[in-house]
Amino acid sequence: MNKQTIFTFAGIAVLAGALGAWFGMHNKQDPVVASTTPPAVQPGRAGATPVEALFAETLNNPAGTPQALAQWKGKALVVNFWAPWCPPCVEEMPELAQVAKDHSAKNINIIGIGIDSPSNIAEFTGKFNISYPIYVAGISGTELSRKLGNSAGGLPYTVLIGADGQVKKTYLGRIKFDELKADLAALKS
């Protein structure tokens, strides 16, 4: 290969790099910002709220038995979207179990919706004794969490739903349990 060919290829590479850098600088998207604002009514079913869409779901438990989420309708509910491969999700599970135990007599329930394969969730729940109900949503759980306000699609994602069926608050990332306990206390007021 002669010098002219090498310089030609180098020039093309520099030009392509400069063009890519320019395009990258001028085509930025706004960052996704998580919110604790309750989500609005979602399009789809006429008048269906995200919570109604949640309660319309039937998900399997880790043993593979279908469970209607409508069984939680009319009850205060903490819905935790999680995955076995998500360290913050796994870290907060013992504290969620304690909150479930502390609030069971107060008619506040906690459920977990796993975003992974049924076999992975079954294996995980077999190893760890999780005292609150767990359901398997697979990848469709991500879309369900988005309908409930998780625009970032991040995990863990937790939704506080009042007995009136309204989203009271959402939490993206590992829960601050003092904040959750205060929100649960306010829910009962």
C-alpha positions as CSV (number, residue, x, y, z in Angstrom):
1,M,0.0,0.0,0.0
2,N,1.4,3.4,-1.0
3,K,1.4,6.6,1.1
4,Q,-1.3,8.2,-1.0
5,T,-3.7,5.3,-0.3
6,I,-2.9,5.4,3.4
7,F,-3.5,9.2,3.5
8,T,-6.8,8.8,1.6
9,F,-8.1,6.2,4.1
10,A,-6.9,8.3,7.1
11,G,-8.7,11.3,5.6
12,I,-11.9,9.4,5.1
13,A,-11.7,8.1,8.7
14,V,-11.1,11.6,10.2
15,L,-14.0,13.0,8.1
16,A,-16.4,10.2,9.2
17,G,-15.3,10.7,12.9
18,A,-15.9,14.5,12.6
19,L,-19.3,13.9,11.0
20,G,-20.3,11.4,13.7
21,A,-19.2,13.8,16.4
22,W,-21.1,16.7,14.8
23,F,-24.3,14.6,14.5
24,G,-24.0,13.4,18.0
25,M,-23.7,16.9,19.4
26,H,-26.6,18.2,17.4
27,N,-29.0,15.3,17.9
28,K,-29.2,15.0,21.7
29,Q,-32.5,13.9,23.2
30,D,-33.8,15.3,26.5
31,P,-33.0,13.0,29.5
32,V,-35.8,11.0,31.0
33,V,-36.8,12.3,34.4
34,A,-38.5,10.1,36.9
35,S,-41.6,11.6,38.6
36,T,-43.6,10.9,41.7
37,T,-46.7,12.4,40.0
38,P,-49.5,9.9,39.6
39,P,-49.9,8.8,36.0
40,A,-52.9,10.0,34.0
41,V,-55.5,7.9,32.3
42,Q,-53.9,5.8,29.7
43,P,-55.3,5.3,26.2
44,G,-56.6,1.9,25.2
45,R,-59.6,0.8,27.1
46,A,-62.1,3.7,27.2
47,G,-61.8,5.4,30.6
48,A,-59.5,2.7,32.0
49,T,-57.0,4.0,34.5
50,P,-53.5,2.4,34.9
51,V,-54.7,0.9,38.2
52,E,-57.7,-0.6,36.5
53,A,-55.4,-2.0,33.8
54,L,-53.3,-3.5,36.7
55,F,-56.3,-5.1,38.3
56,A,-57.4,-6.5,34.9
57,E,-54.2,-8.6,34.8
58,T,-53.9,-12.2,35.7
59,L,-50.4,-13.2,36.4
60,N,-48.9,-16.5,37.5
61,N,-47.3,-17.0,40.9
62,P,-43.8,-18.6,41.0
63,A,-45.4,-22.0,41.1
64,G,-47.2,-21.3,37.8
65,T,-50.7,-20.9,39.2
66,P,-52.7,-18.0,37.6
67,Q,-53.7,-15.3,40.0
68,A,-56.2,-12.5,39.3
69,L,-54.8,-9.2,40.5
70,A,-58.4,-8.0,40.9
71,Q,-58.2,-9.7,44.3
72,W,-56.3,-6.6,45.6
73,K,-59.0,-4.2,44.4
74,G,-60.4,-2.0,47.2
75,K,-57.3,-2.5,49.4
76,A,-54.4,-0.2,50.0
77,L,-51.5,-1.7,48.0
78,V,-47.8,-1.4,47.5
79,V,-46.8,-2.8,44.1
80,N,-43.0,-3.5,43.8
81,F,-41.7,-4.2,40.3
82,W,-38.4,-6.1,40.6
83,A,-36.0,-8.6,39.0
84,P,-33.7,-11.2,40.5
85,W,-30.7,-9.7,38.5
86,C,-31.4,-6.2,40.0
87,P,-29.2,-5.7,43.2
88,P,-31.2,-2.8,44.6
89,C,-34.4,-4.9,44.1
90,V,-33.0,-7.8,46.0
91,E,-31.6,-5.6,48.7
92,E,-34.9,-4.0,49.6
93,M,-36.9,-7.3,49.7
94,P,-36.2,-8.0,53.4
95,E,-37.4,-4.5,54.4
96,L,-40.5,-4.8,52.2
97,A,-41.2,-8.1,53.9
98,Q,-40.9,-6.3,57.3
99,V,-43.2,-3.5,56.1
100,A,-45.7,-6.1,54.9
101,K,-45.6,-7.8,58.3
102,D,-46.0,-4.5,60.2
103,H,-48.9,-3.3,58.1
104,S,-50.8,-6.6,57.5
105,A,-53.3,-5.8,60.4
106,K,-53.7,-2.3,58.9
107,N,-55.1,-3.7,55.7
108,I,-52.1,-2.5,53.6
109,N,-50.8,-5.2,51.3
110,I,-47.5,-5.6,49.4
111,I,-47.1,-7.5,46.2
112,G,-44.0,-8.0,44.0
113,I,-44.2,-8.3,40.2
114,G,-41.2,-10.0,38.8
115,I,-39.8,-8.9,35.5
116,D,-37.9,-12.0,34.4
117,S,-38.5,-15.5,33.2
118,P,-40.8,-17.8,35.2
119,S,-38.0,-20.2,35.8
120,N,-35.6,-17.5,37.1
121,I,-38.3,-16.1,39.4
122,A,-39.3,-19.6,40.7
123,E,-35.6,-20.4,41.3
124,F,-35.1,-17.1,43.2
125,T,-38.2,-17.4,45.3
126,G,-37.2,-21.0,46.1
127,K,-33.9,-19.9,47.5
128,F,-35.3,-16.9,49.5
129,N,-38.3,-16.9,51.7
130,I,-40.3,-13.9,50.6
131,S,-43.3,-13.4,52.8
132,Y,-45.4,-11.3,50.5
133,P,-47.1,-12.5,47.3
134,I,-44.9,-12.6,44.2
135,Y,-46.2,-12.7,40.6
136,V,-44.4,-13.3,37.3
137,A,-44.9,-10.7,34.6
138,G,-41.9,-11.4,32.4
139,I,-40.9,-8.6,30.1
140,S,-44.5,-7.4,29.8
141,G,-44.1,-6.2,33.4
142,T,-41.9,-3.4,32.1
143,E,-44.8,-2.1,30.0
144,L,-47.2,-2.5,33.0
145,S,-44.8,-0.4,35.2
146,R,-44.7,2.2,32.4
147,K,-48.5,2.5,32.4
148,L,-48.2,3.1,36.2
149,G,-45.8,6.0,35.6
150,N,-42.4,4.4,35.2
151,S,-41.4,6.4,32.1
152,A,-37.7,5.5,32.6
153,G,-38.4,1.8,32.7
154,G,-36.0,1.4,35.7
155,L,-36.0,-1.1,38.5
156,P,-36.9,-1.3,41.3
157,Y,-40.1,0.6,40.8
158,T,-42.8,0.8,43.5
159,V,-46.3,2.2,43.3
160,L,-48.4,3.1,46.3
161,I,-52.1,2.7,45.5
162,G,-54.9,3.7,47.9
163,A,-57.9,1.6,48.7
164,D,-59.8,4.1,46.4
165,G,-57.8,2.8,43.4
166,Q,-55.8,6.0,43.0
167,V,-52.0,6.1,42.6
168,K,-50.8,8.0,45.6
169,K,-47.1,8.0,45.0
170,T,-44.4,6.2,42.9
171,Y,-40.8,5.5,43.8
172,L,-38.1,4.8,41.3
173,G,-35.0,3.1,42.6
174,R,-34.3,1.6,46.0
175,I,-37.0,2.7,48.5
176,K,-36.3,5.0,51.3
177,F,-38.2,3.1,53.9
178,D,-38.7,6.1,56.3
179,E,-40.4,7.9,53.4
180,L,-42.5,4.8,52.6
181,K,-43.6,4.4,56.2
182,A,-44.6,8.0,56.4
183,D,-46.6,7.7,53.2
184,L,-48.3,4.6,54.5
185,A,-49.2,6.4,57.7
186,A,-50.6,9.4,55.7
187,L,-52.6,6.9,53.7
188,K,-54.4,5.8,56.8
189,S,-55.1,9.3,58.0
